[in-house]
């Protein structure tokens, strides 16, 4: 039996799964690690934690699946996008990795846009505006604030590509993840020599770029022995977590889009051509499908908002869930279901870590607006779920504005596991949503890329058609759609009304 591994280096943990050639999941395992927030707005991790978690999860999968050492025929890699791993001349990590949800680089974003000649000129070069989460501003931040570390830096890698280096000894990336560095000429699928020149960055800092399906290296003998595998297993390019998740959802043709409600939230649309949002609200990246692109809206705290609610306000529910042996989210969503649609005028803005689409504002903050004596915890819980879903609709509306056809919305992530939240998504999006048989996200997508890249399928499109099918459809409800259509413009206006106050608050905290 031929087996293909997918490894996803996430923000909270690394997940590994194994599939066979027909896409059946043989085993999966996750190893978790901490997140560090050394200052307000900062977010860092130790890359060594990713490596230890990779070893642990791979070995567990091989054991749980009873997979023989020589059965694995390919490995695919996915991971959190944009994070910066800085390596010295000895290939040692210089400092903790700066992550996708780190907001320290506003000044460097302005510097990049200025160097390019303005936002429009930058979008013309790399298809996207400068955002704090991207990689390029992090490199400039290191140069300005930690010059000794910058001088030591010889290679900058994305999180999954650091794991690739540890597995194979190769410095490599692929087009979908590289698109999120802000240094890739997205249209031509190669590093932007022009922008690197303008920013005075040496291209030698960056790894070779592959297509996602291409083999980028082979498993080294030492690591193979450590994992209990055979040396020489091909490692394909893989994909950034969003493109990989889209592959895992079968988003490989025009008209089919995904709405993924994980810690962050992403609305993802396949595109046969390069389409950019002139306002820079949505991202245009290379897809993991060779020669294709995608348009993506990203909100930073989707399921993360409900996680925050659970951690800080859901103590009673968490204790009750533990006593009952159920997931705390089950009790929290059941509580939310007791409140009426619209939460009786209570709105939650889910900007716990700033916001990307559509506001591109690291200063944005979360808040409840509209609280009254009528409101209780059920309203608060429901408004958090509604707020995250309204923010996802913000992304969807931009994709609609750009004229991208939407014939089918496939939902996934934590927001798709709950029947209540699936129905809310259909009602707020104003369109039927569906879910598929595979719920393993990016790890599943890169396992399929590994299978296709090593010859089990003629293309990634064939791999998706052969393994992915719709298992559930949730139509929207006319009355609920009408109610949410009346409330949604209020949600949109609240950010505009508070934008200046958010900046004032950020300055107040920064000066304290």
C-alpha positions in Angstrom: 0.0 0.0 0.0 1.3 3.5 -0.9 0.9 6.1 1.8 1.2 9.9 1.6 1.8 12.1 4.6 0.6 15.7 5.1 2.2 17.8 7.7 0.7 21.1 8.7 2.7 23.5 11.0 -0.1 25.4 12.6 -0.1 28.2 15.1 -1.3 26.1 18.1 0.2 22.7 17.0 1.5 20.6 14.2 -0.8 18.1 12.6 0.3 15.1 10.6 -2.0 12.7 8.8 -1.6 9.7 6.4 -3.8 8.9 3.5 -3.8 6.1 1.0 -4.1 6.6 -2.8 -7.9 6.8 -2.7 -7.8 9.6 -0.1 -8.8 7.5 2.9 -7.3 8.8 6.1 -5.3 6.1 7.8 -4.3 8.0 10.9 -3.7 11.5 12.2 -2.0 13.1 15.2 -1.4 16.6 16.6 1.3 17.9 18.9 0.8 21.3 20.5 3.2 24.0 21.5 3.0 27.5 23.1 2.6 30.9 21.6 4.6 33.8 23.1 3.4 37.4 23.3 6.4 39.3 24.8 4.9 42.7 24.1 1.4 44.0 23.2 0.8 43.2 19.5 3.8 40.8 19.3 3.4 37.1 18.5 6.4 34.7 18.4 7.2 31.0 18.5 10.3 28.9 18.8 10.9 27.0 15.5 12.4 24.1 17.5 9.0 23.5 19.0 7.6 23.0 15.5 10.4 20.5 14.7 9.8 18.5 17.9 6.0 18.5 17.2 6.7 17.3 13.7 8.8 14.4 14.9 6.2 13.5 17.6 3.2 13.7 15.3 4.8 11.8 12.4 5.9 9.0 14.6 2.5 8.8 16.2 0.8 8.6 12.9 3.1 5.8 11.6 2.4 3.9 14.8 -1.3 4.4 14.9 -1.7 3.6 11.3 0.5 0.5 11.4 2.4 2.0 8.5 5.5 0.2 7.4 8.8 2.3 7.0 8.9 1.8 3.2 5.2 2.5 2.6 5.4 6.3 2.6 5.8 7.4 -1.0 5.5 11.2 -0.6 5.3 14.0 2.0 3.5 17.3 1.6 4.1 20.4 3.9 1.7 23.1 4.9 1.9 25.7 7.6 0.9 29.1 9.0 1.8 31.7 6.5 4.0 34.8 6.6 6.1 33.9 9.7 9.8 34.7 9.6 12.5 32.2 10.6 16.0 33.8 10.6 19.0 31.5 10.2 22.7 32.2 10.5 25.6 30.9 8.5 25.5 27.7 10.5 21.8 27.3 9.7 20.9 27.9 13.4 17.9 29.9 14.4 18.9 33.4 15.5 15.8 34.5 17.3 12.1 33.4 17.8 10.1 33.4 14.7 7.8 36.4 14.2 4.3 35.2 13.2 1.5 36.1 10.9 -0.6 37.7 13.7 2.2 39.9 14.9 1.4 43.6 14.5 4.7 45.4 15.2 5.6 46.4 11.7 3.2 49.3 10.8 6.2 51.6 10.3 7.9 49.1 8.0 4.7 48.7 5.9 4.7 52.5 5.3 8.4 52.2 4.3 7.7 49.5 1.8 4.8 51.4 0.1 7.0 54.5 0.0 9.9 52.6 -1.6 7.6 51.2 -4.2 6.2 54.6 -5.1 2.8 54.1 -3.4 0.2 51.5 -2.7 -0.9 51.2 -6.3 2.6 50.7 -7.5 3.3 48.1 -4.9 0.2 46.2 -5.8 1.4 46.3 -9.5 4.7 44.8 -8.4 3.5 42.0 -6.0 -0.3 42.0 -6.3 -0.9 43.1 -2.7 -0.5 46.0 -0.3 1.9 46.0 2.6 0.3 44.5 5.7 1.8 43.9 9.2 1.3 40.2 9.0 3.4 39.7 5.8 7.1 38.6 5.8 8.9 41.5 4.1 8.0 44.1 6.9 9.3 41.6 9.5 12.7 41.5 7.7 12.9 45.3 7.6 11.9 45.4 11.3 14.8 43.1 12.1 17.1 45.3 10.1 16.0 48.4 12.0 15.5 47.2 15.5 17.9 44.2 15.8 20.7 45.1 13.4 23.1 42.6 14.9 20.7 39.8 14.3 20.0 41.1 10.8 23.8 41.1 10.0 23.9 37.5 11.1 21.0 36.4 8.9 21.8 34.3 5.9 18.5 32.7 5.2 14.8 33.7 5.8 12.3 30.8 5.8 8.6 30.5 6.3 7.5 28.1 9.0 6.7 25.0 6.9 9.9 25.6 4.9 12.0 25.5 8.1 10.5 22.0 8.6 11.4 21.2 5.0 15.0 22.2 5.7 15.1 20.0 8.8 13.6 17.1 6.8 15.7 17.4 3.6 18.5 19.9 4.2 17.1 22.0 1.3 16.3 25.7 1.3 13.1 25.8 -0.7 9.6 27.3 -0.7 6.6 27.2 -3.1 4.5 29.8 -4.9 1.4 29.9 -2.7 3.3 30.5 0.6 5.9 32.8 -1.0 3.0 35.0 -2.3 2.4 36.0 1.3 5.9 37.3 1.9 5.2 40.4 -0.2 8.4 39.7 -2.1 7.0 37.5 -4.9 6.1 38.7 -8.3 2.7 36.9 -8.1 1.8 37.3 -11.8 5.1 35.7 -13.0 5.5 33.3 -10.0 9.1 34.3 -9.1 10.8 36.6 -6.6 10.4 40.3 -7.4 13.9 41.5 -8.3 12.6 45.0 -8.6 11.1 45.2 -5.1 14.1 43.5 -3.5 16.3 46.1 -5.2 14.0 49.0 -3.9 14.1 47.5 -0.3 17.9 46.9 -0.6 17.4 43.2 0.3 19.7 40.5 -1.0 17.9 37.8 -2.9 20.3 35.2 -1.4 18.3 35.5 1.8 15.4 33.8 0.1 15.0 30.1 -0.9 14.4 28.6 -4.3 10.7 28.8 -5.4 8.9 25.7 -6.7 5.3 25.0 -7.8 3.3 23.4 -5.0 3.2 20.0 -6.7 6.9 19.8 -7.5 9.4 17.7 -5.6 11.6 20.0 -3.6 13.9 17.5 -1.8 14.1 14.1 -0.3 14.0 12.8 3.3 17.6 12.7 4.6 18.9 9.4 6.0 19.4 10.8 9.5 15.9 12.1 9.8 14.4 9.0 8.2 16.1 7.0 10.9 14.7 9.3 13.6 11.2 9.0 12.2 11.3 5.3 11.4 11.0 5.8 7.7 13.0 5.1 4.6 15.5 7.7 3.3 14.8 9.4 0.0 11.1 9.9 0.3 10.1 12.8 -2.0 8.9 16.0 -0.3 6.8 18.2 -2.6 6.5 22.0 -2.4 3.2 21.8 -0.5 1.3 25.0 0.2 0.6 27.8 2.6 -2.2 26.8 5.0 -4.9 28.6 3.1 -4.0 27.2 -0.4 -3.4 23.8 1.1 -6.8 23.9 2.9 -8.4 24.9 -0.4 -6.9 21.9 -2.1 -8.3 19.8 0.8 -11.7 21.4 0.2 -11.5 20.7 -3.6 -11.3 24.4 -4.5 -9.6 23.8 -7.8 -12.1 25.3 -10.3 -13.8 28.5 -11.0 -17.1 29.2 -9.2 -16.4 27.0 -6.1 -15.2 28.9 -3.1 -14.4 28.0 0.5 -15.2 29.8 3.8 -12.9 28.4 6.4 -13.6 29.4 10.0 -10.5 28.4 12.0 -8.6 30.6 14.5 -8.5 33.0 11.6 -11.2 33.1 8.9 -10.6 32.9 5.2 -12.8 33.2 2.1 -10.9 31.7 -0.8 -11.8 31.8 -4.5 -10.0 30.0 -7.3 -9.0 32.1 -10.3 -7.7 31.1 -13.7 -6.2 34.5 -14.2 -4.5 37.1 -12.0 -7.2 39.4 -10.5 -6.3 42.1 -8.0 -8.4 44.3 -5.7 -7.2 47.8 -6.5 -8.0 48.9 -3.0 -5.8 46.1 -1.6 -8.6 44.8 0.7 -8.3 41.2 -0.5 -5.1 39.2 -1.3 -4.2 37.8 -4.7 -1.8 34.9 -4.3 -0.6 32.0 -6.5 -2.7 28.9 -6.0 -1.2 25.5 -5.2 -2.7 24.5 -8.5 0.1 25.0 -11.1 -0.5 28.1 -13.2 -3.5 29.2 -11.3 -4.2 32.0 -8.7 -6.6 32.7 -5.9 -8.3 35.7 -4.3 -8.5 35.5 -0.6 -10.1 37.6 2.2 -8.7 37.0 5.7 -10.0 38.0 9.1 -7.6 37.5 12.0 -10.0 36.4 14.8 -12.9 34.2 13.5 -13.0 31.1 15.6 -10.3 32.8 17.6 -13.0 35.2 18.9 -15.1 32.3 20.2 -12.0 30.7 21.7 -11.3 34.0 23.5 -14.9 34.0 24.8 -14.5 30.4 26.0 -11.2 31.1 27.7 -12.2 34.3 29.5 -16.0 34.3 29.9 -16.9 30.6 29.5 -15.5 29.3 32.7 -18.9 27.9 34.0 -19.6 26.3 30.6 -16.1 24.8 30.5 -16.4 23.3 33.9 -19.9 21.9 33.1 -18.6 20.5 29.8 -15.7 18.7 31.6 -18.1 17.2 34.1 -20.4 16.0 31.2 -17.5 14.8 29.0 -18.4 17.1 26.1 -16.7 19.9 24.2 -17.2 23.3 25.9 -18.0 24.8 22.5 -21.1 22.5 22.4 -22.5 24.2 25.5 -21.5 27.7 24.4 -23.2 27.4 21.0 -26.3 25.8 22.6 -26.4 28.8 24.9 -26.0 31.2 21.9 -28.9 29.4 20.2 -31.2 30.6 23.0 -30.8 34.2 21.9 -32.8 35.6 18.9 -31.2 36.3 15.6 -29.4 39.6 15.7 -28.8 39.2 19.5 -31.4 42.0 20.1 -29.2 44.7 18.7 -26.0 43.5 20.3 -23.0 43.6 17.9 -19.5 42.2 18.5 -16.6 43.5 16.4 -14.1 40.6 16.3 -10.9 42.6 15.9 -9.0 41.0 18.8 -5.7 41.2 17.0 -6.4 44.0 14.6 -7.9 43.2 11.2 -6.8 42.4 7.8 -9.7 42.2 5.3 -11.2 44.6 4.6 -9.7 47.2 6.9 -6.0 46.5 6.9 -5.8 48.0 10.3 -3.5 46.7 13.1 -5.1 49.2 15.5 -8.6 47.8 15.2 -9.9 46.4 18.5 -12.7 44.1 19.5 -15.7 45.4 21.3 -19.4 44.8 22.1 -21.7 47.6 21.1 -25.4 47.9 22.0 -25.3 46.3 25.4 -28.5 46.9 27.5 -30.1 45.4 30.5 -31.9 42.9 28.3 -28.7 41.2 27.3 -27.2 38.2 29.0 -24.5 35.6 28.2 -26.6 33.9 25.5 -26.7 37.2 23.6 -23.0 37.8 24.2 -22.1 34.3 22.9 -24.4 34.6 19.9 -23.1 38.1 19.0 -19.5 36.8 19.0 -20.5 34.1 16.5 -22.5 36.5 14.4 -19.7 39.1 14.5 -17.1 36.6 13.2 -19.6 35.6 10.5 -20.3 39.2 9.5 -16.6 39.7 9.1 -16.4 36.7 6.9 -19.2 38.2 4.8 -17.0 41.3 4.4 -14.5 39.1 2.6 -17.3 37.5 0.5 -18.6 40.9 -0.6 -15.2 42.0 -1.9 -15.0 38.8 -4.0 -18.4 39.4 -5.4 -17.5 43.0 -6.2 -14.6 41.8 -8.2 -16.9 39.8 -10.4 -15.7 36.4 -9.3 -18.5 33.8 -9.9 -19.8 32.0 -6.8 -21.8 28.9 -7.6 -20.9 27.0 -4.4 -19.7 27.8 -0.9 -17.9 25.1 0.9 -17.6 25.7 4.6 -14.9 24.1 6.9 -13.1 24.6 10.2 -14.6 24.8 13.6 -17.5 27.0 12.3 -18.5 24.1 10.0 -18.6 21.4 12.7 -21.6 23.1 14.4 -25.0 22.7 12.8 -26.0 26.0 14.4 -23.0 27.9 12.9 -23.4 26.3 9.5 -26.9 27.5 9.3 -25.9 31.0 10.5 -23.3 31.1 7.7 -25.8 30.2 5.1 -28.2 32.9 6.4 -25.5 35.7 6.8 -23.9 34.9 3.4 -27.4 34.7 1.8 -26.6 31.5 0.0 -26.6 27.7 0.5 -23.4 26.3 2.1 -22.1 22.8 1.9 -19.6 20.6 3.6 -17.5 17.8 2.3 -16.3 14.4 3.4 -12.7 15.6 4.3 -12.5 17.8 7.4 -8.8 17.6 7.9 -7.9 20.9 6.3 -4.4 21.8 5.1 -2.8 18.5 6.1 -5.2 16.7 3.9 -4.6 19.1 1.0 -0.8 18.7 1.1 -1.1 14.9 1.4 -3.1 15.0 -1.9 -0.3 17.3 -3.4 2.2 14.6 -2.3 0.2 11.9 -4.0 -0.2 14.0 -7.2 3.4 15.2 -7.2 4.8 11.7 -7.0 2.7 10.3 -9.8 -0.3 8.7 -8.1 -2.5 11.2 -10.0 -2.0 13.0 -13.3 -2.9 16.3 -11.6 -4.0 17.9 -8.4 -7.4 18.5 -10.0 -7.7 14.7 -10.7 -6.7 14.0 -7.1 -9.5 16.3 -5.7 -12.1 14.9 -8.1 -11.2 11.3 -7.0 -11.3 11.9 -3.3 -13.6 14.8 -2.3 -17.4 14.8 -2.3 -20.1 16.9 -0.8 -21.9 15.2 2.2 -24.1 18.0 3.5 -26.0 21.0 2.1 -27.5 23.8 4.2 -29.9 26.1 2.4 -30.3 29.7 3.6 -33.6 30.6 5.3 -35.5 33.5 3.6 -36.6 35.3 6.8 -33.2 34.9 8.5 -31.5 36.3 5.3 -33.7 39.3 5.4 -33.0 40.0 9.1 -29.3 39.6 8.7 -29.3 41.8 5.5 -30.8 44.6 7.7 -28.3 44.1 10.4 -25.1 43.7 8.3 -24.8 47.3 7.1 -24.9 48.4 10.8 -22.0 46.0 11.5 -20.0 47.5 8.6 -20.6 51.1 9.7 -19.5 50.4 13.3 -15.8 50.0 12.3 -15.9 53.3 10.3 -17.5 55.1 13.3 -14.8 53.8 15.7 -11.7 53.8 13.4 -10.3 57.0 14.8 -10.9 55.9 18.4 -9.1 52.7 17.8 -6.0 54.6 16.7 -6.2 56.8 19.8 -6.5 53.7 22.0 -3.5 52.1 20.3 -1.4 55.3 20.9 -2.6 55.4 24.5 -1.4 51.8 25.1 1.8 52.4 23.2 2.7 55.4 25.3 1.8 53.9 28.6 
